[in-house]
Amino acid sequence: QLQLVESGGGLVQPGGSLRLSCAASGFTLGYYAIGWFRQAPGEEREGVSCISSSGGTNYADSVKGRFTISRDNSKNMAYLQMNSLKPEDTAVYYCKSPFGNWGQGTQVTVSA
């Protein structure tokens, strides 16, 4: 059964860092691209970053230079390292499989 499970969210002060993890099961992550998305209260879900099967990466302009996406194919995991966090980064963060499946999300709150 295909499943994605996000973890690593929490409450952090502005300027702080968090590392999100996405554990994939039911498919071999290394064969596919995977993306991170986020949804703030009252807002639509938006793309944050994605990484291709060959390791190529893309980022939303709002997170370029602060966030880094990576993957560990041996563990079937994807990660999102988030540095220099801002209050506007507050959202539920999701990973999405290439088949359209979503995880349950992990809450990130950036607040003093």
Wavefront OBJ file of the C-alpha trace (Angstrom):
o trace
v 0.000 0.000 0.000
v 1.427 3.326 -1.059
v 1.909 5.650 1.899
v 3.731 8.867 2.761
v 4.365 9.945 6.337
v 5.747 13.389 7.153
v 7.450 14.294 10.410
v 9.731 16.914 11.909
v 7.419 19.876 12.200
v 7.066 21.996 15.300
v 7.206 25.450 16.815
v 10.336 27.473 16.068
v 11.349 31.088 16.510
v 11.985 33.305 13.490
v 15.450 32.639 12.156
v 15.391 29.066 13.381
v 15.647 25.793 11.500
v 13.695 22.585 11.101
v 14.253 19.440 9.096
v 11.182 17.723 7.727
v 11.186 14.075 6.738
v 8.959 12.169 4.347
v 8.948 8.382 4.692
v 7.665 6.598 1.608
v 6.361 3.041 1.474
v 4.708 0.961 -1.201
v 6.922 2.252 -3.975
v 10.620 2.807 -4.633
v 11.192 6.498 -4.091
v 14.458 6.518 -5.993
v 12.743 5.945 -9.316
v 10.606 9.062 -9.105
v 10.482 12.775 -8.419
v 8.896 13.869 -5.169
v 7.681 17.237 -4.004
v 7.048 19.229 -0.863
v 3.989 21.469 -0.611
v 2.533 23.646 2.109
v -0.819 25.096 3.031
v -1.222 28.061 5.318
v -4.545 28.799 7.058
v -7.008 30.228 4.589
v -4.638 29.744 1.691
v -4.394 27.304 -1.159
v -1.791 24.557 -1.101
v 1.372 25.675 -2.857
v 4.478 23.976 -4.151
v 7.637 24.525 -2.117
v 10.253 22.305 -3.702
v 10.736 19.175 -5.734
v 13.569 16.801 -6.488
v 13.858 14.601 -9.537
v 14.972 10.993 -9.595
v 18.399 12.187 -10.760
v 18.669 14.747 -7.973
v 17.725 17.897 -9.830
v 15.951 20.397 -7.614
v 13.514 23.288 -7.912
v 12.337 25.783 -5.315
v 9.632 28.351 -4.963
v 11.052 31.870 -5.065
v 9.890 32.448 -1.507
v 12.179 29.731 -0.124
v 15.190 29.857 -2.439
v 18.417 30.105 -0.518
v 16.762 29.055 2.739
v 15.322 25.583 2.088
v 17.116 22.516 0.761
v 15.400 19.387 -0.513
v 17.211 16.074 -0.499
v 16.572 12.367 -0.687
v 18.049 9.145 0.649
v 17.026 6.409 -1.738
v 18.518 3.703 0.472
v 16.027 4.675 3.188
v 13.158 5.576 0.845
v 13.118 9.008 2.456
v 12.937 12.615 1.332
v 13.843 15.634 3.424
v 13.313 19.370 3.543
v 15.901 21.349 5.489
v 14.433 24.716 6.368
v 16.719 27.490 7.610
v 16.168 31.158 8.379
v 12.508 30.465 8.968
v 10.046 33.331 8.794
v 6.533 33.687 10.239
v 5.171 33.474 6.702
v 6.571 29.933 6.466
v 3.933 28.844 8.981
v 1.854 26.129 7.326
v 1.114 22.437 7.197
v 3.794 20.833 5.062
v 3.037 17.841 2.873
v 4.978 15.557 0.598
v 3.365 14.243 -2.538
v 4.081 11.050 -4.406
v 4.414 10.926 -8.190
v 1.095 9.059 -8.194
v -0.784 11.917 -6.571
v -0.876 10.579 -3.012
v -0.470 12.961 -0.093
v 0.819 12.389 3.391
v -1.074 13.591 6.454
v 1.128 16.662 6.762
v 3.256 18.106 9.531
v 2.606 21.483 11.151
v 5.330 24.117 11.065
v 4.763 27.214 13.180
v 7.243 30.073 13.134
v 6.553 32.492 15.942
v 8.330 34.425 18.641
l 1 2 3 4 5 6 7 8 9 10 11 12 13 14 15 16 17 18 19 20 21 22 23 24 25 26 27 28 29 30 31 32 33 34 35 36 37 38 39 40 41 42 43 44 45 46 47 48 49 50 51 52 53 54 55 56 57 58 59 60 61 62 63 64 65 66 67 68 69 70 71 72 73 74 75 76 77 78 79 80 81 82 83 84 85 86 87 88 89 90 91 92 93 94 95 96 97 98 99 100 101 102 103 104 105 106 107 108 109 110 111 112
